[in-house]
Amino acid sequence: MNIIDVFWQYLHDYHPKLVQKDWFMDSNVIHRTDLKSHAVKETIPTGINYLKCNVFFYEGGTKNIVFLIQDERGVNNIVIGLLKNGELVHSISL
């Protein structure tokens, strides 16, 4: 399943009230130490240092960010979750 499908499936299953927002997306390869949220860092398996971090966001209102973290090449999905104002609300390992 591609990242867009994973994102929409996650929203429909866990946060249906956010489906109607106009979402934007950004993607970067980062080092695991670049992750700001300690709770998100804990979801990354040991031994994986470089990650592809896909961030979905919308403008206005509460600062909700959906993140999808993959291996560096973007082949394997690792975790997807929702941050609200920088705090981890919900995540699932993939």
N, C-alpha and C positions, 0 to 999 in steps of 0.2 A: 504494500500500500504506500503511495507517495505521501509526502509530508502534508500536503493540502488536505488529502483525504483523512489522514490521521488527526489533523487539527479539527476538522469539522465533525468527525465522529466523536472526538473527545468533548467538544462543546455540546453537541446534541445529547450525549449520554450523561454528562456531569454538570453542565452549566447552560441549560437551554435558554435561560433569560438573556444570555449574551449573544445568541445566534443572530439577532437582528442588527447588531452593530456593524459599522463599516470598518473592517479590519485591514490593517497594513501589516507587512512582513519585512523583516530584515534577517540576514543570515551572515554569520562570521565563524571562522575557526578560531578557537580560543584555547588557552591553557586552563586546566582545571582550577588553578590558583586565581584566575580572573573572575571566577564566580563569587559574587558578593554574599549570597545567601548561604549560611552554614547548612541550613536544612536541605537546600538543593545539592550542595557538595556531598552530603551524606548519601544521596541517591545514586551517585556515580560509582561504578565498580572500581575497586582498587586495581591499579596497573594501567588505567586509561588516563593519559595525561592531556592529550589534545582532543578537543571535542568540536563538533559542528553544532553551534547554538542557533536555533531558529527561533526568533522572537516575533510574536503576533501581538499587535497593540492597536488601540483606537484612540482618537482624540476626544477630549472632553470628559467630564464626569469623573467617576472614581478611576484611579489608575490601576486597571486590570491588565495584566500581561500574561499571555499564555506562552510558555516556552516548550520547545521540543528539542531535546538533546540527543544527538546521534554520535556515532564514531566519527573520527576525523574525515573520512571519505564520504560520509553521509549515506552509508549503505545500511547500517544497523541502527534502529531506533532504540534508545536506552530508557528515556523517561520523558513524560509530558506532564505539565502541571500548570497551575494558576497561581500567580502572585498578585496580591491585592495590596497596593501601597507598599510594595517591597517585602511583604510577609507571605510566606508559603501558606496557601489555603488548602490546596489539594494537589496530589500528584499520584501518578501510577507508573510503575515500571512496565516497560514494553518488552 
